[in-house]
Amino acid sequence: MSAADGLRRPDQPYFEIYRADRVKLTSILFSGEDWRWRFCSSAGVVIASGDGFGSQRACVAAVEALREGAGTATLRRRS
């Protein structure tokens, strides 16, 4: 990400990248600690999210791909 990624106007939507909390599912099974992203409105309401990235770099790459391709993406409906 560029140095300007952390700077945004308060009236703009934004992507947020974070590491999920570790959750104990059983005595030997855990979940979480993966990297996730969410796209939020300017008011902080989550509009879309993604999860399951093993590294921060992979998560950032997914966000960059969304930022580059979303403007030309088409809508497909499944029946």
LUMDRENLUM-703927 format. One record per residue (C-alpha): chain; residue number from 1; y, x, z; residue in three letters. Coordinates in Angstrom, 2 decimals, decimal comma, padded with zeros to 5 digits. Layout:
# residues N
[A; NUM; [Y; X; Z]; ala]
...
//
This chain:
# residues 79
[A; 1; [000,00; 000,00; 000,00]; met]
[A; 2; [003,53; 001,13; -000,61]; ser]
[A; 3; [006,10; 001,83; 002,06]; ala]
[A; 4; [007,87; -001,42; 001,17]; ala]
[A; 5; [004,80; -003,56; 001,93]; asp]
[A; 6; [005,72; -003,78; 005,60]; gly]
[A; 7; [009,21; -005,05; 004,75]; leu]
[A; 8; [009,58; -008,70; 003,83]; arg]
[A; 9; [012,20; -011,37; 004,00]; arg]
[A; 10; [011,45; -014,01; 006,65]; pro]
[A; 11; [011,53; -016,78; 004,00]; asp]
[A; 12; [008,75; -015,23; 001,87]; gln]
[A; 13; [005,00; -015,75; 002,03]; pro]
[A; 14; [002,98; -012,64; 002,87]; tyr]
[A; 15; [-000,48; -011,07; 003,02]; phe]
[A; 16; [-001,75; -009,95; 006,39]; glu]
[A; 17; [-004,62; -007,45; 006,78]; ile]
[A; 18; [-006,44; -007,19; 010,09]; tyr]
[A; 19; [-009,70; -006,12; 011,70]; arg]
[A; 20; [-011,82; -008,93; 013,13]; ala]
[A; 21; [-012,73; -008,90; 016,79]; asp]
[A; 22; [-016,26; -007,93; 017,72]; arg]
[A; 23; [-018,24; -010,97; 018,88]; val]
[A; 24; [-021,54; -010,84; 020,75]; lys]
[A; 25; [-023,97; -013,33; 019,16]; leu]
[A; 26; [-027,07; -012,40; 021,17]; thr]
[A; 27; [-027,99; -009,58; 023,54]; ser]
[A; 28; [-028,55; -007,24; 020,56]; ile]
[A; 29; [-026,70; -008,93; 017,66]; leu]
[A; 30; [-022,96; -008,58; 017,09]; phe]
[A; 31; [-020,55; -009,82; 014,45]; ser]
[A; 32; [-017,02; -008,88; 013,47]; gly]
[A; 33; [-015,17; -005,59; 013,23]; glu]
[A; 34; [-014,93; -006,03; 009,47]; asp]
[A; 35; [-011,63; -006,01; 007,59]; trp]
[A; 36; [-010,10; -009,33; 006,53]; arg]
[A; 37; [-006,99; -010,58; 004,77]; trp]
[A; 38; [-005,05; -013,82; 004,90]; arg]
[A; 39; [-002,22; -015,15; 002,78]; phe]
[A; 40; [000,39; -016,93; 004,90]; cys]
[A; 41; [003,36; -019,13; 004,16]; ser]
[A; 42; [006,78; -017,98; 005,31]; ser]
[A; 43; [006,19; -020,13; 008,41]; ala]
[A; 44; [002,96; -018,28; 009,19]; gly]
[A; 45; [000,56; -021,02; 008,09]; val]
[A; 46; [-002,64; -019,56; 006,61]; val]
[A; 47; [-003,01; -020,69; 002,99]; ile]
[A; 48; [-006,02; -018,58; 001,97]; ala]
[A; 49; [-008,22; -015,93; 003,56]; ser]
[A; 50; [-010,95; -013,47; 002,75]; gly]
[A; 51; [-013,38; -011,60; 004,95]; asp]
[A; 52; [-016,29; -009,25; 005,08]; gly]
[A; 53; [-014,81; -005,96; 003,86]; phe]
[A; 54; [-016,45; -002,86; 005,29]; gly]
[A; 55; [-013,32; -000,74; 005,12]; ser]
[A; 56; [-009,58; -001,19; 005,22]; gln]
[A; 57; [-009,34; 000,45; 001,79]; arg]
[A; 58; [-011,68; -002,18; 000,25]; ala]
[A; 59; [-009,66; -004,98; 001,85]; cys]
[A; 60; [-006,38; -003,57; 000,53]; val]
[A; 61; [-007,94; -003,22; -002,95]; ala]
[A; 62; [-008,91; -006,91; -002,87]; ala]
[A; 63; [-005,36; -007,93; -001,93]; val]
[A; 64; [-003,93; -005,74; -004,70]; glu]
[A; 65; [-006,30; -007,33; -007,24]; ala]
[A; 66; [-005,14; -010,78; -006,10]; leu]
[A; 67; [-001,49; -009,80; -006,34]; arg]
[A; 68; [-001,94; -008,45; -009,87]; glu]
[A; 69; [-004,16; -011,18; -011,29]; gly]
[A; 70; [-003,14; -014,39; -009,56]; ala]
[A; 71; [-000,21; -015,11; -011,88]; gly]
[A; 72; [-002,46; -015,31; -014,94]; thr]
[A; 73; [-005,53; -016,87; -013,32]; ala]
[A; 74; [-006,75; -020,24; -014,56]; thr]
[A; 75; [-008,16; -023,09; -012,48]; leu]
[A; 76; [-011,83; -023,97; -012,87]; arg]
[A; 77; [-013,31; -027,04; -011,27]; arg]
[A; 78; [-016,98; -027,22; -010,37]; arg]
[A; 79; [-018,75; -030,51; -010,78]; ser]
//
